[in-house]
């Protein structure tokens, strides 16, 4: 490091010169030990001091004399050097500017998401035709950014919550036995959690994505990594936001698991494979609608304004003068299908309230191959009926000569709305174009092509109930149910008006309220670790939980068989979804449950009445979302062999947010060995007010008929 020494008036300049090396002056060189010009150099230094030999005038005169004797070339050298330096710096600045313009900094993930087009191209819903079904098991990794974004899927704009700025979310396509890893970064204004609808989550209960049940929500600005295997299941599934009603506002997408023998085992051959997402759509803010539904005196869920297929429809802006609407001429979804072949269509109802009838004009055969992830023997049918949360795979034969285009229709079943009308001249039907496409004529852009002129033959349905009530579905290969039930639980479900005129969903006098700061799974694991017996007993855990808001039923055996008698005391049909497993449907009907004997079973399901007649358990349909029709019943059976806490709730989003849900706890013996991952616990460190953003308001907000802000 250089040391700079400032001369003082009385300091001997000779001492300073020595040790500096050589200094050039004119044509002479002054060395470190030179004597010839040392005095001249010292005199010059002295003459430039503010104080020195004589007064100011003599010092000034001496300095002027010295300047007159200076040579001209040091000044010239300095000037040229300065000019050169300025030139170089200017050139460098210009180069950096040009470089910066040609290589701008990478945009942030938020900028990318906000700049992305909201609508996905039709090709994003087509499964990979070159998929390797025999590929070694592997980790399939996805990176998502959750962002708020204004969008208009049908032209009418509203605030939305999206993945990477697009709607619906990206399709996840994997093989059975793969591991799915999704990195979620929440840049939205509300907290969120992602539920993987229909995925068993065996050994990864904390990845189920049920806020307040298996995890704390992902607070705004936080991140979380979901990682789980998909062993032992294949078929059509989806994911959606599980905080409040976020699934209504854009946070939803498809998930397909290929079986290893899918390419070779096809009861009806098909040459292409794609997903078709159906959902109802609201124009008002989803969070405002949720608050309105839960407010005092409100008894009816809001009817949607319209329906979407793969996130698209076309609104008539003139019918909505008070709403921002852009009639941009967005094309309806198009399914380009080769003629004379079979094509697999995987229909998913990812909506929140509406049931759908689905058909393709002039195609009277839509055989069903899969129901909620269960392969079934081809079942005949010309139209589908799909409740919220349900999925069906069909094969469409493109065998109608003489025409090239047909309407695919998804019509909301109005009888499910209990007499309510569509608001604002709403549209009850979403449509897509099925277009026969030859190898010699490809339509990369359908603009300008004629629309279908076909008509619909869909019939009005007076009641909403599962297709299994009219169509026999037989799993293939067969999946016989256990003949003996270890437990039978009677669950009465209804919507009821309680204190402060609040209508809430009820299951056996319990109305579910998730604890977003301390999820059920966390409390159970902590209780087990502390040897708290209230968490390890069999049956209803009334000592560990407040039954008024958390009905939890535990089964501690290795693989106990559990029956659910679901009795619907409400005029609304309720499609119930069980997380973590599938349920056999042993029977369903209208009115009161007729008793086990009417189904050929012993009381409480303790075996068969006639051992020679086992038809009720031989090969019943097995699925994860089953409906108890209005004022009806359904008998379900499942094996409680998947360790964890599993939510059982109505998949009509307005009913589930009103509290129509409860929880099953299975295999506590295995859970004793669990340690909750640290990143799962860290989610709960966020302040409760951050975790509650986007959640349903607490009941106390409405006490006294007030309309204060919800927590």
C-alpha positions as CSV (number, residue, x, y, z in Angstrom):
1,X,0.0,0.0,0.0
2,X,1.4,3.4,-1.0
3,X,2.1,6.0,1.8
4,X,1.7,9.6,0.9
5,X,3.7,12.1,3.0
6,X,2.7,15.8,3.1
7,X,5.6,18.3,3.3
8,X,5.7,20.7,6.3
9,X,7.2,24.2,6.0
10,X,10.2,23.4,8.1
11,X,10.9,19.9,6.7
12,X,14.1,19.3,4.8
13,X,13.0,18.5,1.3
14,X,16.2,16.6,0.7
15,X,15.0,13.9,3.2
16,X,11.8,13.5,1.2
17,X,13.5,13.1,-2.1
18,X,15.8,10.3,-1.0
19,X,14.3,6.9,-1.4
20,X,11.8,7.8,-4.2
21,X,13.9,6.3,-7.0
22,X,14.7,8.4,-10.1
23,X,12.9,11.6,-11.2
24,X,13.4,13.1,-14.7
25,X,13.8,16.8,-15.0
26,X,14.6,18.2,-18.4
27,X,17.5,16.3,-19.8
28,X,19.0,15.5,-16.4
29,X,18.2,12.6,-14.1
30,X,18.1,13.1,-10.3
31,X,18.9,9.8,-8.6
32,X,18.2,8.8,-5.1
33,X,21.8,9.8,-4.3
34,X,22.3,12.4,-6.9
35,X,23.8,15.8,-5.9
36,X,23.9,17.8,-9.2
37,X,20.3,19.0,-9.4
38,X,19.1,18.2,-5.9
39,X,19.2,21.8,-4.7
40,X,17.4,23.1,-7.8
41,X,14.6,20.5,-7.3
42,X,14.4,21.4,-3.6
43,X,14.3,25.1,-4.3
44,X,11.4,24.5,-6.7
45,X,9.5,22.6,-4.1
46,X,10.2,25.3,-1.5
47,X,8.9,28.0,-3.9
48,X,5.5,26.3,-4.1
49,X,5.0,26.2,-0.4
50,X,2.5,28.7,1.1
51,X,5.1,29.7,3.6
52,X,8.9,29.8,2.9
53,X,11.7,32.1,2.2
54,X,10.4,35.7,2.3
55,X,7.0,37.3,2.0
56,X,4.1,36.5,-0.3
57,X,5.2,38.9,-3.0
58,X,8.7,37.4,-3.3
59,X,7.3,33.9,-3.2
60,X,4.8,34.8,-6.0
61,X,7.5,36.4,-8.1
62,X,9.8,33.4,-7.7
63,X,7.1,31.1,-8.7
64,X,6.3,33.0,-11.9
65,X,10.0,33.0,-12.8
66,X,10.1,29.3,-12.3
67,X,7.1,28.8,-14.5
68,X,8.7,30.8,-17.3
69,X,11.6,28.5,-17.3
70,X,9.5,25.3,-17.3
71,X,9.6,23.2,-20.5
72,X,6.4,22.9,-22.6
73,X,6.3,19.2,-23.2
74,X,5.1,17.9,-19.7
75,X,1.9,20.0,-20.2
76,X,1.5,18.6,-23.7
77,X,2.0,15.1,-22.5
78,X,-0.6,15.5,-19.7
79,X,-3.1,17.0,-22.1
80,X,-2.7,14.2,-24.6
81,X,-3.0,11.6,-21.9
82,X,-6.1,13.3,-20.6
83,X,-7.7,13.3,-24.0
84,X,-6.8,9.6,-24.5
85,X,-8.2,8.7,-21.2
86,X,-11.5,10.5,-21.9
87,X,-11.7,8.8,-25.3
88,X,-11.1,5.3,-23.8
89,X,-13.7,5.9,-21.1
90,X,-16.2,7.2,-23.6
91,X,-15.6,4.1,-25.9
92,X,-16.0,1.8,-22.9
93,X,-19.3,3.5,-21.8
94,X,-20.7,3.2,-25.3
95,X,-19.7,-0.4,-25.6
96,X,-21.3,-1.3,-22.2
97,X,-24.5,0.6,-23.3
98,X,-24.7,-1.3,-26.6
99,X,-24.0,-4.6,-24.8
100,X,-26.7,-3.8,-22.2
101,X,-29.2,-3.1,-25.0
102,X,-28.4,-6.3,-26.9
103,X,-28.3,-8.4,-23.6
104,X,-30.9,-6.9,-21.3
105,X,-31.2,-8.4,-17.8
106,X,-33.4,-11.5,-17.6
107,X,-37.0,-10.6,-16.6
108,X,-38.2,-11.7,-13.2
109,X,-40.5,-14.7,-12.8
110,X,-43.3,-12.2,-11.9
111,X,-42.7,-10.2,-15.1
112,X,-42.7,-13.3,-17.2
113,X,-46.0,-14.5,-15.6
114,X,-47.7,-11.2,-16.0
115,X,-46.6,-10.9,-19.7
116,X,-47.7,-14.5,-20.6
117,X,-50.9,-14.9,-22.5
118,X,-53.7,-16.0,-20.2
119,X,-55.1,-18.7,-22.6
120,X,-53.2,-21.9,-23.3
121,X,-53.1,-23.2,-26.8
122,X,-55.2,-26.2,-27.6
123,X,-52.1,-28.4,-28.0
124,X,-51.4,-28.0,-24.3
125,X,-54.3,-30.3,-23.5
126,X,-53.1,-33.1,-25.8
127,X,-51.1,-35.8,-24.1
128,X,-47.7,-36.5,-25.6
129,X,-48.2,-38.9,-28.6
130,X,-44.6,-40.1,-28.2
131,X,-44.8,-40.8,-24.5
132,X,-42.6,-43.6,-23.2
133,X,-44.8,-45.8,-21.0
134,X,-41.9,-48.0,-20.1
135,X,-39.4,-45.3,-19.1
136,X,-37.6,-46.0,-15.8
137,X,-39.2,-44.3,-12.8
138,X,-38.0,-40.8,-12.4
139,X,-38.5,-37.5,-10.7
140,X,-40.6,-35.1,-12.8
141,X,-39.9,-31.6,-11.6
142,X,-42.0,-28.4,-12.1
143,X,-41.4,-24.8,-11.0
144,X,-44.5,-22.7,-10.5
145,X,-45.0,-19.1,-9.6
146,X,-48.5,-18.2,-8.2
147,X,-49.5,-14.7,-9.3
148,X,-52.5,-12.4,-9.2
149,X,-53.6,-11.4,-12.7
150,X,-56.6,-9.9,-14.3
151,X,-58.1,-12.0,-17.1
152,X,-61.2,-12.6,-19.1
153,X,-61.6,-16.3,-20.1
154,X,-64.8,-15.4,-22.0
155,X,-64.1,-11.7,-22.5
156,X,-65.3,-10.4,-19.2
157,X,-62.4,-9.4,-17.0
158,X,-62.0,-10.2,-13.3
159,X,-59.2,-10.7,-10.8
160,X,-57.7,-14.2,-11.1
161,X,-55.1,-16.3,-9.3
162,X,-52.9,-18.2,-11.8
163,X,-49.9,-20.4,-12.2
164,X,-47.2,-18.7,-14.2
165,X,-49.8,-16.2,-15.5
166,X,-51.8,-18.8,-17.5
167,X,-55.2,-20.5,-17.0
168,X,-55.8,-23.3,-16.5
169,X,-52.6,-24.4,-14.9
170,X,-50.0,-26.6,-16.8
171,X,-50.7,-30.3,-17.3
172,X,-48.6,-32.7,-15.3
173,X,-48.0,-36.0,-17.2
174,X,-46.2,-38.8,-15.5
175,X,-45.9,-42.6,-15.3
176,X,-47.1,-44.8,-12.5
177,X,-44.2,-45.1,-10.1
178,X,-42.8,-41.7,-10.9
179,X,-42.1,-39.0,-8.3
180,X,-43.7,-35.6,-8.8
181,X,-41.8,-32.6,-7.4
182,X,-43.4,-29.2,-7.7
183,X,-41.7,-26.0,-6.4
184,X,-44.4,-23.4,-5.6
185,X,-43.4,-19.8,-5.1
186,X,-46.4,-17.7,-3.9
187,X,-46.2,-14.2,-5.3
188,X,-50.0,-13.7,-5.0
189,X,-51.7,-11.5,-2.4
190,X,-53.4,-14.4,-0.6
191,X,-52.0,-17.5,1.1
192,X,-52.6,-20.8,-0.7
193,X,-52.2,-24.6,-0.6
194,X,-52.3,-27.1,-3.6
195,X,-54.3,-30.2,-3.2
196,X,-53.6,-33.2,-5.5
197,X,-57.2,-34.4,-6.1
198,X,-57.3,-38.3,-6.0
199,X,-53.6,-38.8,-5.3
200,X,-53.1,-41.3,-2.5
201,X,-50.1,-39.6,-0.9
202,X,-49.1,-42.9,0.7
203,X,-46.3,-42.0,3.1
204,X,-46.5,-38.3,2.3
205,X,-49.6,-37.2,4.1
206,X,-48.1,-33.7,4.7
207,X,-48.1,-33.2,0.9
208,X,-51.8,-33.6,0.5
209,X,-52.3,-29.9,0.4
210,X,-55.4,-29.5,2.6
211,X,-54.9,-26.2,4.4
212,X,-55.6,-26.6,8.1
213,X,-55.6,-30.4,7.9
214,X,-52.2,-31.5,6.6
215,X,-50.4,-28.2,6.2
216,X,-50.3,-24.6,7.0
217,X,-51.0,-22.4,3.9
218,X,-48.1,-21.0,1.9
219,X,-48.2,-17.3,3.0
220,X,-47.7,-14.5,0.4
221,X,-44.1,-14.3,-0.5
222,X,-43.3,-17.8,0.8
223,X,-42.4,-21.0,-1.1
224,X,-42.9,-24.7,-0.6
225,X,-41.9,-27.9,-2.4
226,X,-44.4,-30.6,-2.9
227,X,-42.9,-34.0,-3.5
228,X,-44.7,-37.3,-3.6
229,X,-44.8,-40.6,-5.5
230,X,-47.7,-41.9,-7.6
231,X,-47.2,-45.6,-7.0
232,X,-50.2,-47.9,-7.2
233,X,-52.5,-45.7,-9.2
234,X,-53.1,-44.5,-12.7
235,X,-55.7,-42.5,-14.5
236,X,-57.1,-38.9,-14.7
237,X,-56.7,-36.5,-11.8
238,X,-56.3,-32.8,-11.2
239,X,-54.9,-30.3,-8.7
240,X,-56.5,-27.2,-7.3
241,X,-56.1,-24.5,-4.6
242,X,-57.4,-25.6,-1.3
243,X,-57.6,-22.3,0.6
244,X,-61.0,-20.7,0.5
245,X,-62.5,-20.7,-3.0
246,X,-59.3,-20.2,-5.0
247,X,-60.2,-23.1,-7.3
248,X,-63.0,-20.9,-8.7
249,X,-60.6,-18.1,-9.6
250,X,-58.0,-19.9,-11.8
251,X,-55.9,-22.1,-9.5
252,X,-56.6,-25.5,-11.1
253,X,-55.0,-27.8,-13.7
254,X,-54.9,-31.5,-14.9
255,X,-52.7,-34.3,-13.8
256,X,-52.5,-37.6,-15.7
257,X,-50.8,-40.8,-14.6
258,X,-50.1,-43.4,-17.3
259,X,-50.3,-47.0,-16.4
260,X,-47.3,-49.1,-17.6
261,X,-49.5,-51.2,-19.9
262,X,-51.6,-48.3,-21.2
263,X,-50.3,-48.6,-24.7
264,X,-51.0,-52.3,-25.0
265,X,-54.1,-52.8,-22.9
266,X,-56.9,-50.7,-24.6
267,X,-60.4,-52.3,-24.5
268,X,-61.2,-49.8,-27.2
269,X,-58.2,-48.7,-29.2
270,X,-57.5,-45.0,-29.5
271,X,-55.0,-43.0,-31.5
272,X,-54.9,-39.8,-29.5
273,X,-55.4,-38.8,-25.9
274,X,-56.4,-35.4,-24.4
275,X,-58.0,-33.8,-21.3
276,X,-61.2,-31.7,-21.4
277,X,-61.6,-29.5,-18.3
278,X,-65.1,-28.4,-17.5
279,X,-65.9,-25.7,-14.9
280,X,-68.5,-23.1,-13.9
281,X,-67.4,-19.5,-13.9
282,X,-68.4,-16.4,-11.9
283,X,-67.9,-12.8,-12.9
284,X,-67.9,-11.3,-9.4
285,X,-64.9,-11.6,-7.1
286,X,-64.6,-15.1,-5.7
287,X,-63.7,-13.9,-2.2
288,X,-66.6,-11.4,-2.1
289,X,-69.0,-14.2,-3.2
290,X,-67.6,-16.4,-0.4
291,X,-68.3,-13.8,2.2
292,X,-71.8,-13.2,0.8
293,X,-72.6,-16.9,0.9
294,X,-71.5,-17.2,4.6
295,X,-73.3,-14.1,5.7
296,X,-76.4,-14.1,7.9
297,X,-79.7,-15.0,6.3
298,X,-78.1,-16.4,3.0
299,X,-79.4,-19.9,2.2
300,X,-78.6,-20.3,-1.5
301,X,-75.2,-20.7,-3.1
302,X,-74.6,-18.3,-6.0
303,X,-75.4,-19.5,-9.5
304,X,-72.5,-19.2,-11.9
305,X,-72.7,-16.8,-14.9
306,X,-71.3,-19.2,-17.4
307,X,-69.3,-22.3,-18.1
308,X,-65.9,-22.9,-19.6
309,X,-64.2,-25.7,-21.6
310,X,-60.4,-25.7,-21.1
311,X,-60.7,-22.2,-19.7
312,X,-62.6,-20.6,-22.6
313,X,-66.0,-19.4,-23.6
314,X,-67.5,-16.4,-25.5
315,X,-69.5,-13.8,-23.7
316,X,-71.9,-11.4,-25.3
317,X,-70.6,-8.1,-24.1
318,X,-73.8,-6.3,-24.8
319,X,-75.5,-8.4,-22.2
320,X,-73.1,-7.1,-19.5
321,X,-73.0,-3.3,-19.9
322,X,-71.7,-2.7,-16.4
323,X,-68.7,-5.1,-16.7
324,X,-65.3,-4.7,-18.4
325,X,-65.6,-6.8,-21.5
326,X,-63.4,-7.3,-24.5
327,X,-65.0,-9.1,-27.4
328,X,-61.6,-10.0,-28.9
329,X,-63.0,-12.8,-31.1
330,X,-61.2,-15.5,-29.1
331,X,-61.7,-18.8,-30.8
332,X,-63.5,-21.6,-29.0
333,X,-61.4,-24.7,-28.1
334,X,-60.9,-27.0,-31.1
335,X,-60.3,-30.8,-30.9
336,X,-58.7,-31.7,-34.2
337,X,-59.2,-35.5,-34.6
338,X,-58.2,-37.8,-37.4
339,X,-61.3,-39.4,-39.0
340,X,-62.2,-43.0,-38.8
341,X,-60.3,-43.6,-35.5
342,X,-60.9,-43.7,-31.8
343,X,-59.8,-40.8,-29.6
344,X,-59.6,-40.8,-25.8
345,X,-61.3,-37.8,-24.1
346,X,-60.6,-37.4,-20.4
347,X,-63.4,-35.2,-19.0
348,X,-62.8,-33.5,-15.6
349,X,-65.3,-31.4,-13.7
350,X,-62.9,-29.0,-11.9
351,X,-65.6,-26.5,-11.1
352,X,-67.1,-25.5,-7.7
353,X,-70.9,-25.9,-8.0
354,X,-72.3,-26.9,-11.3
355,X,-72.9,-30.5,-12.6
356,X,-72.4,-31.0,-16.3
357,X,-74.1,-33.0,-19.1
358,X,-71.6,-33.7,-21.8
359,X,-72.1,-35.0,-25.4
360,X,-70.9,-34.6,-28.9
361,X,-73.6,-33.8,-31.5
362,X,-74.5,-36.7,-33.8
363,X,-72.1,-39.1,-32.0
364,X,-74.4,-41.4,-30.0
365,X,-71.7,-43.6,-28.5
366,X,-69.4,-42.4,-25.8
367,X,-68.2,-45.6,-24.1
368,X,-66.6,-45.0,-20.7
369,X,-63.2,-46.6,-19.9
370,X,-62.3,-44.9,-16.6
371,X,-64.0,-43.5,-13.5
372,X,-62.0,-41.4,-11.1
373,X,-58.8,-43.3,-11.8
374,X,-60.4,-46.7,-11.9
375,X,-60.3,-48.6,-15.2
376,X,-63.7,-50.1,-16.0
377,X,-65.1,-52.4,-18.7
378,X,-66.4,-50.3,-21.5
379,X,-69.8,-49.0,-20.4
380,X,-72.2,-47.8,-23.1
381,X,-73.5,-44.3,-23.1
382,X,-74.2,-41.3,-25.3
383,X,-73.8,-38.6,-22.7
384,X,-72.0,-38.1,-19.5
385,X,-73.2,-36.6,-16.1
386,X,-70.3,-35.3,-14.1
387,X,-70.4,-33.9,-10.6
388,X,-67.8,-31.5,-9.2
389,X,-64.6,-33.4,-8.5
390,X,-65.5,-36.4,-10.8
391,X,-63.7,-37.6,-13.9
392,X,-64.6,-39.9,-16.8
393,X,-62.6,-41.1,-19.7
394,X,-64.4,-42.0,-22.9
395,X,-63.5,-43.0,-26.5
396,X,-65.0,-40.9,-29.3
397,X,-65.1,-42.6,-32.7
398,X,-64.8,-40.1,-35.6
399,X,-67.0,-42.2,-37.9
400,X,-69.7,-39.7,-39.1
401,X,-69.2,-39.2,-42.9
402,X,-70.4,-36.1,-44.7
403,X,-69.5,-33.5,-42.1
404,X,-66.3,-32.2,-40.8
405,X,-67.2,-30.2,-37.7
406,X,-69.5,-31.0,-34.7
407,X,-70.2,-29.3,-31.4
408,X,-69.0,-30.8,-28.1
409,X,-71.3,-29.5,-25.5
410,X,-70.9,-29.2,-21.7
411,X,-74.3,-28.0,-20.3
412,X,-74.8,-27.1,-16.7
413,X,-77.7,-29.1,-15.1
414,X,-80.0,-26.3,-13.9
415,X,-82.0,-28.6,-11.6
416,X,-78.9,-28.7,-9.3
417,X,-79.4,-25.0,-8.6
418,X,-82.7,-25.7,-6.8
419,X,-84.8,-23.3,-8.9
420,X,-82.4,-20.4,-9.2
421,X,-82.0,-18.6,-12.5
422,X,-78.7,-17.7,-14.2
423,X,-77.7,-14.1,-13.4
424,X,-77.3,-11.4,-16.1
425,X,-78.6,-13.5,-19.0
426,X,-76.0,-16.1,-18.2
427,X,-74.9,-18.9,-20.6
428,X,-75.6,-22.4,-19.4
429,X,-73.5,-24.1,-21.9
430,X,-69.8,-24.2,-22.9
431,X,-68.9,-25.5,-26.4
432,X,-65.8,-26.8,-28.2
433,X,-65.4,-27.7,-31.8
434,X,-64.7,-31.3,-32.8
435,X,-63.2,-31.1,-36.3
436,X,-62.2,-34.1,-38.4
437,X,-58.7,-33.5,-39.7
438,X,-57.1,-35.4,-42.5
439,X,-53.3,-35.8,-43.0
440,X,-53.5,-33.6,-46.1
441,X,-55.5,-30.8,-44.6
442,X,-54.3,-29.3,-41.3
443,X,-55.8,-26.4,-39.6
444,X,-53.2,-24.6,-37.6
445,X,-55.5,-21.7,-37.3
446,X,-59.2,-22.2,-37.3
447,X,-60.1,-18.6,-38.0
448,X,-62.3,-18.3,-41.0
449,X,-63.3,-22.0,-41.0
450,X,-67.0,-22.7,-40.8
451,X,-68.5,-23.4,-37.4
452,X,-70.5,-26.5,-36.8
453,X,-74.2,-26.5,-37.6
454,X,-75.1,-29.5,-35.6
455,X,-77.9,-29.6,-33.0
456,X,-78.0,-31.0,-29.5
457,X,-80.1,-33.9,-28.3
458,X,-79.3,-33.5,-24.6
459,X,-82.4,-34.0,-22.4
460,X,-83.4,-32.1,-19.3
461,X,-82.4,-33.9,-16.1
462,X,-84.7,-33.3,-13.2
463,X,-82.3,-34.5,-10.5
464,X,-78.5,-34.6,-9.9
465,X,-77.2,-38.0,-9.1
466,X,-74.2,-40.1,-10.2
467,X,-74.2,-42.1,-13.4
468,X,-73.6,-45.2,-11.4
469,X,-77.3,-45.0,-10.4
470,X,-78.3,-45.7,-14.0
471,X,-75.2,-47.3,-15.5
472,X,-73.4,-50.4,-14.3
473,X,-69.6,-49.8,-14.0
474,X,-67.4,-52.9,-13.4
475,X,-63.7,-52.3,-12.6
476,X,-61.3,-54.1,-14.8
477,X,-59.4,-55.9,-13.5
478,X,-61.9,-56.7,-10.8
479,X,-61.6,-54.9,-7.4
480,X,-63.8,-56.9,-4.9
481,X,-64.6,-55.1,-1.7
482,X,-64.0,-56.8,1.7
483,X,-67.0,-58.8,2.8
484,X,-66.8,-57.7,6.4
485,X,-66.7,-54.2,7.9
486,X,-64.8,-53.5,11.2
487,X,-66.6,-50.2,11.7
488,X,-69.8,-48.6,10.4
489,X,-70.3,-44.9,10.8
490,X,-73.6,-43.1,10.3
491,X,-73.1,-39.6,9.0
492,X,-76.0,-37.3,8.7
493,X,-75.3,-34.3,6.4
494,X,-77.3,-31.2,5.7
495,X,-77.2,-27.4,5.5
496,X,-78.7,-25.8,8.7
497,X,-79.3,-22.3,10.0
498,X,-77.9,-21.7,13.4
499,X,-76.9,-18.8,15.6
500,X,-77.0,-15.4,14.1
501,X,-78.9,-16.8,11.1
502,X,-75.7,-18.3,9.7
503,X,-76.3,-21.3,7.4
504,X,-73.5,-23.9,7.8
505,X,-72.7,-27.4,6.5
506,X,-73.3,-30.0,9.2
507,X,-72.1,-33.5,9.7
508,X,-73.5,-35.1,12.8
509,X,-73.9,-31.7,14.5
510,X,-70.3,-30.8,13.7
511,X,-69.3,-28.0,11.3
512,X,-65.7,-28.1,10.2
513,X,-63.4,-25.2,10.8
514,X,-59.8,-25.8,9.7
515,X,-57.0,-24.5,12.0
516,X,-54.7,-22.8,9.6
517,X,-52.0,-22.1,12.2
518,X,-52.0,-25.6,13.8
519,X,-53.2,-28.2,11.2
520,X,-54.7,-31.5,12.4
521,X,-51.8,-33.6,11.3
522,X,-49.3,-31.4,13.3
523,X,-51.3,-31.7,16.4
524,X,-51.7,-35.5,16.0
525,X,-48.0,-36.1,15.5
526,X,-47.2,-33.8,18.5
527,X,-49.7,-35.6,20.6
528,X,-48.4,-39.1,19.7
529,X,-44.8,-37.9,20.4
530,X,-45.9,-36.8,23.9
531,X,-47.8,-40.1,24.5
532,X,-51.0,-38.3,24.7
533,X,-53.6,-41.1,24.7
534,X,-56.4,-38.8,23.5
535,X,-54.8,-38.9,20.1
536,X,-54.3,-42.7,19.9
537,X,-57.7,-44.0,20.9
538,X,-60.1,-45.7,18.5
539,X,-63.2,-44.1,17.2
540,X,-64.3,-40.5,17.7
541,X,-61.5,-38.4,19.2
542,X,-63.7,-36.3,21.4
543,X,-61.0,-35.6,24.0
544,X,-58.4,-34.4,21.5
545,X,-60.7,-32.2,19.4
546,X,-63.7,-30.0,19.8
547,X,-66.4,-31.9,18.0
548,X,-68.3,-28.7,17.3
549,X,-65.7,-27.7,14.7
550,X,-63.5,-30.9,14.2
551,X,-65.1,-34.3,13.9
552,X,-62.1,-36.7,13.7
553,X,-62.6,-40.5,13.7
554,X,-59.6,-42.8,14.2
555,X,-58.9,-46.3,13.1
556,X,-55.8,-47.9,14.6
557,X,-55.8,-51.3,13.1
558,X,-53.4,-52.5,10.5
559,X,-56.0,-52.4,7.7
560,X,-59.4,-52.0,9.1
561,X,-62.5,-51.9,6.8
562,X,-64.7,-48.9,7.4
563,X,-68.3,-48.3,6.2
564,X,-69.9,-44.9,5.8
565,X,-73.7,-44.6,5.7
566,X,-74.1,-41.1,4.3
567,X,-77.6,-39.8,4.8
568,X,-78.4,-36.6,3.0
569,X,-81.2,-34.6,4.8
570,X,-80.8,-31.7,2.4
571,X,-82.5,-31.0,-1.0
572,X,-79.1,-30.4,-2.6
573,X,-77.0,-33.2,-4.0
574,X,-73.7,-33.5,-2.2
575,X,-70.7,-35.1,-4.1
576,X,-68.3,-36.2,-1.3
577,X,-64.6,-36.6,-1.9
578,X,-62.3,-38.7,0.4
579,X,-58.6,-37.7,0.4
580,X,-56.0,-40.4,0.4
581,X,-58.0,-43.4,-0.9
582,X,-60.9,-44.6,-3.0
583,X,-64.3,-45.9,-1.8
584,X,-66.4,-48.8,-3.0
585,X,-70.0,-47.8,-3.7
586,X,-72.1,-50.6,-2.2
587,X,-75.4,-49.0,-2.7
588,X,-77.3,-45.7,-3.2
589,X,-80.9,-44.5,-3.4
590,X,-83.5,-41.9,-2.5
591,X,-85.1,-41.6,0.9
592,X,-83.8,-43.1,4.1
593,X,-81.1,-45.7,4.2
594,X,-83.0,-49.0,4.0
595,X,-80.6,-50.9,6.3
596,X,-77.8,-53.4,5.5
597,X,-80.2,-56.3,5.2
598,X,-81.8,-54.7,2.1
599,X,-78.4,-55.0,0.4
600,X,-77.7,-58.5,1.4
601,X,-75.4,-57.6,4.3
602,X,-75.4,-58.3,8.1
603,X,-76.2,-55.4,10.4
604,X,-73.4,-52.9,10.5
605,X,-71.8,-54.6,7.5
606,X,-70.5,-57.6,9.6
607,X,-70.5,-60.0,6.7
608,X,-73.0,-61.3,4.1
609,X,-76.5,-62.4,4.9
610,X,-76.1,-65.3,2.4
611,X,-72.5,-66.4,1.9
612,X,-73.5,-67.8,-1.4
613,X,-74.7,-64.4,-2.7
614,X,-71.7,-62.0,-2.7
615,X,-72.8,-59.8,-5.6
616,X,-72.8,-56.6,-3.5
617,X,-69.1,-56.9,-2.8
618,X,-67.9,-58.9,-5.9
619,X,-66.8,-56.0,-8.1
620,X,-68.5,-52.7,-7.1
621,X,-67.4,-49.4,-8.5
622,X,-64.5,-47.9,-6.7
623,X,-63.9,-44.1,-6.9
624,X,-62.9,-41.1,-4.8
625,X,-65.9,-38.7,-5.3
626,X,-69.4,-40.1,-4.7
627,X,-72.7,-38.3,-4.5
628,X,-75.5,-38.6,-1.9
629,X,-78.4,-37.3,-3.9
630,X,-80.9,-34.8,-2.5
631,X,-82.8,-36.4,0.4
632,X,-81.0,-39.7,-0.5
633,X,-78.3,-42.0,0.9
634,X,-75.2,-43.8,-0.2
635,X,-73.3,-46.7,1.4
636,X,-69.5,-46.5,1.1
637,X,-66.7,-48.9,2.1
638,X,-63.0,-48.2,2.3
639,X,-59.9,-49.8,3.8
640,X,-58.1,-47.5,6.3
641,X,-54.6,-48.7,5.5
642,X,-53.1,-45.3,4.4
643,X,-51.4,-43.6,7.3
644,X,-52.4,-40.0,8.0
645,X,-55.2,-37.6,8.5
646,X,-57.7,-37.5,5.5
647,X,-60.4,-35.0,4.8
648,X,-63.8,-36.2,3.8
649,X,-65.9,-33.3,2.5
650,X,-68.6,-32.1,0.0
651,X,-66.9,-31.0,-3.2
652,X,-69.4,-28.3,-3.8
653,X,-67.1,-25.5,-2.8
654,X,-69.8,-23.3,-1.2
655,X,-70.8,-26.3,1.0
656,X,-67.3,-27.3,2.0
657,X,-66.4,-23.7,2.9
658,X,-69.6,-23.6,5.0
659,X,-68.2,-26.5,7.1
660,X,-69.5,-29.7,5.4
661,X,-66.5,-31.9,6.2
662,X,-64.8,-34.2,8.7
663,X,-61.6,-36.2,9.0
664,X,-60.5,-39.8,9.3
665,X,-57.2,-40.7,11.1
666,X,-55.6,-44.0,10.0
667,X,-52.7,-46.2,11.0
668,X,-51.5,-44.4,14.1
669,X,-49.0,-47.3,14.6
670,X,-47.1,-46.2,11.6
671,X,-47.4,-42.5,12.3
672,X,-45.5,-43.0,15.6
673,X,-42.4,-43.4,13.5
674,X,-43.0,-40.2,11.5
675,X,-41.1,-36.9,11.9
676,X,-42.8,-33.9,10.2
677,X,-40.4,-32.4,7.7
678,X,-38.9,-29.1,8.9
679,X,-40.0,-27.1,5.8
680,X,-43.6,-28.2,6.5
681,X,-43.4,-26.8,10.1
682,X,-41.7,-23.6,8.8
683,X,-44.9,-22.7,6.9
684,X,-46.6,-22.3,10.2
685,X,-44.1,-19.6,11.4
686,X,-45.9,-17.0,9.3
687,X,-48.2,-14.7,11.3
688,X,-51.8,-16.0,11.4
689,X,-53.1,-12.9,9.6
690,X,-50.9,-13.8,6.7
691,X,-52.0,-17.5,6.8
692,X,-55.6,-16.5,6.8
693,X,-55.4,-14.3,3.7
694,X,-57.9,-15.9,1.2
695,X,-59.5,-18.1,3.7
696,X,-63.2,-18.1,4.7
697,X,-64.1,-15.4,7.3
698,X,-64.5,-16.6,10.8
699,X,-68.1,-17.0,12.1
700,X,-67.6,-14.4,14.8
701,X,-67.2,-11.7,12.1
702,X,-71.0,-12.0,11.6
703,X,-72.0,-12.1,15.3
704,X,-74.5,-9.4,16.0
705,X,-75.4,-9.3,12.3
706,X,-72.3,-7.1,11.7
707,X,-70.4,-6.9,8.5
708,X,-66.9,-6.3,9.9
709,X,-63.8,-7.5,8.2
710,X,-63.1,-11.2,8.4
711,X,-60.0,-12.7,9.9
